[in-house]
Amino acid sequence: LATVDAEGGTEMAPPLRAAADQLAKATGDRTIVLITDGQVSNEDEILRLIGPQLSGVRVFTLGIDLAVNAAFLRRLADLGGGRSE
């Protein structure tokens, strides 16, 4: 990770959708752990699109950085019955 140079916003919807699709096929505990700053420009759209796919999937979010979008990460975790830190 020391060599990663991140730029731009976070594209969160496609990977969340892919994770939810994969977990829909799984049995047993289904959990997503998301580590991010949560800096997205379309948070309402993400919650609207991904929310229905999270039925039965627990979502835990961990905000990192100095400017974490804590409100969005809490809302996302709440959709999946998880926690946000």
PyMOL commands that set and color helices and strands:
alter all, ss='L'
color gray80, all
select helices_A, chain A and resi 13-24+43-54+70-79
alter helices_A, ss='H'
color red, helices_A
select strands_A, chain A and resi 31-36+58-63
alter strands_A, ss='S'
color yellow, strands_A
deselect
rebuild
show_as cartoon
